[in-house]
Amino acid sequence: MIKSFKNFIVFATLLFFFTEKSFSQEYNIVPLLKKVEEGKGNEVKEELQPLMKRNPGDPSLLFLSALLTEDGIKANEKYQKIIQVFPKSNYADAALFRIYSYYTAVGDEKEAAFYWNKLKTDYPNSTYLASIEKVSLVSSNENEEKETVSAKAENFKFTIQVGAFSNSKNAEALKTDLEDSGYEVELVEKNVAGTIFNVVYLGKFEDKKSAEKILEKVNNDFQLNGRIVSK
């Protein structure tokens, strides 16, 4: 998992130097990205706070903040802001890639396809496109095999995706909290083109109505933003 995350940091760092859409007004986060690669994420978080105060609205710093955000939902919101408000940022296509990776990891194929097409349309020269296309070919074959096996083993159609984290410890903590309350929980690690997400699923339901009742209670009791997904 650490190796995959480092690969993404290296990729983003190189992208800053070689992209055709580099803008000098953005803060140069490359030295900070290198620190993250070295495992100094907490140190970078401390450095980032005063930088964001001195450079409010800087999209590169916002990207770095999103990269350091361990909750997938909150990180996704920051990446969304970059592509909506700063579409010409140095890291706009990287933000789109991360959004695509998030929706792929949580199994939202419709949203993942939408952002893949957006990346392809808005940033046709992005180096992230090649990595997505390669992984998509491999994943489709693997998913077909897994679906065949799981269909025989289990007879349920829906589950609740309650969280997605870049940090496995956060995912484990949520899993433990839910299990302590009597819920059946599954933790799945998903690697999307080198981007790791630890996805937490709760329950197995034969129909959507049954899942909806549990979803409302879990969201309220644990202050979550879970959603029902097909399995």
N, C-alpha and C positions, 0 to 999 in steps of 0.2 A: 504494500500500500504506500509506504514512504517513497519507494523507488518511483512508482507511477506519478505521485504528486510532484517529485523532483523533476521528472521528465516534462511535466506540464509547465513548471516554473522556467526551466531552460528554454522551452518552446516560446513562452511569452516574452522572455528576455531577448532572445534572438529576433523575435518579431519586431520589437521596438527599433532595432538597428536597421532592419532590412525592409520594413514596410514602406510603401510609396506614399502613405498618407500621414507621415509624421508631422506633428505640429509643435513648434518650439515653445508655445505658451503653456504647454502642459508640463507638470513637474516630472522630472526624470526619476522614475521609480525603479530603474534597473538595479542600482546598488541594494535597494531594499528587497527586491525579488531574489537577489543572490543570497541575502541573509536568510530569507525564508527557506531557500533551498538548503542552506546549511543547518536548518533546524532551529533557527533563532526567531521563530514566529512571535513569541511573547515579547521579545525585545523590539521587534518591528511594530507591534501593536502600540507600545509605549511611544515610539518615535512618531507614529502616524497621527496620534491625537493632536499635538501642537501644529503639525504640518497642515492638517485639515482646517484648523482654526485660522492659520495664516493664509491658506489658499482655498477659501470656501468655494465649492462648486467645481473644483478641479476633477475632471473625469478620470484621470489616471490614478489619483489618490482614492477616488471612489471605487475604482476597479480593485485596487490593492485591499481596500477595506472589505469588499465583497469576498475576495479570495481568502481573507483571514476569518471570515464569518463561518462558523462551523455548522450552524443551522441552515439546511438547504433552502428552506422557504424564505428566510430573511435574506440570505445571500442572493437568491433569485430576484428578490425585489430590487436590490441594488443594481444587479446586472440589467434589469428591465429599465431602470432610470437612465443608465448609460446609453442604451440603444434608442431610447425615446427622446432624450434631451440632448445627447451628445453623439449623434450618429457618425460624425467625422472624427471622433476621438481616436487616438493611437490604438486603443484597446477595444474598440466597438465590436469588431468581429470576434475577438477573444471572449467578450461578454456574451455574444450570441451563441458561441460554441458552448459556453458554460450553461446557458439556459437550455439549449438542446440536450446537453448531457444530463441535466437535472430531470427533465421530463422523460428522457429515455430510461433513466434509473428508476423512476417511480412508476414506470409502466404506462405513461400517458402518451400513447402512440400518435394521437391526433395532434397534440401540442408539439411533440417532438418533430413531427413531419412539417408542421407549420414553420417552426424556427429553422429547420434545415433548409427549407425552400427560401426562407428570408435571407439566410446566410448566403445561399447560392446566388440569389438575385441581387442583393445589395452589395455583396463583397465577392464578386466572381473570381478575384485573384487571391482570395484568402488561402493561406497554406493549411488552414484547418479543414477545408473541404476534403482534401485527399485522405486525411486520417479518418474522417467520418465515413467516407465511402468504403474504405477497407474494412472497418469494423462492422459496418452494416451487413456486408456480405457474409462475414464469419458469424455474426450474431443471429442472422436469420436461419441459418442451418442449425445452429446450436439450439435455438428456441423451438424449432420444429421437433427436435429429438426430445427435449425436456417436456414439451407439452404432451407428447404421446405417452411418455412414462407417467407423468403426473395425472393425466386423465384416467389412467387405469388404477392408480393408487388411491386417489381421493375423489370424492363426489361432492364438490362444492364449486360455486360459481363466483362468489364475491368475497372480498376481504376489505379491511380498512387500513389504508396507508396513513399512519399517524406521525411519521417523521422521516427525515432524510438528512444525514449528517456527514460532514467530511471527517469528523473526529469520531472514531469508533467508541471512545469512552462515553461520549454523550449519548450515543445510540444505546449502549449497554445500560446506562443509568436509567433511560426512559423505559427500556425493556424490563428492568428490575422493578421499577415503580409500578408498572402495569401488572406484572406477574404477581407482585405482592398484594395487589387488589383483586386477584383471582382471575385475571384475563389470560387467555391463551395468546402468546406473542411469538412472532418469528422475526429473526434478524437476518437480513440478506445483504451481503456485500456485492455491489455491482460496479464493474469497471467499464466505463464508457470512453473509449479512445484514450485511456490513460488517466481519466478522471474517476476517482473513487468516491462512491456514495455508500453509506451504511443505512439501509432502508429498513424501517421498523413497521411490521404488519401486525394487525390485531384481529383475531377471530377468523372463522371460516363459516360462510353463510350460503345456504342454498338459494335464497331469494333476497332481493334488494331491500324489501321492507324490513326484514329482520335486521339487516345491517344498519339501516337508518336509525332504528331505535337505539342501538348501542352507540352509534356515531355521535348522536346528540349528547348522550350522557358522558361519554369519554371526553369529548371536546369541552364540555362545561366543567367536569370534575378536574381535569388536568390542564385546562387552559391551552388546548391544542387546536390545530387547524387541520384535522384529519379529513380524509375523503374516501369515498367508496371506490374501489377499483375492481375490475374483472380479473379473474385468475384463469 
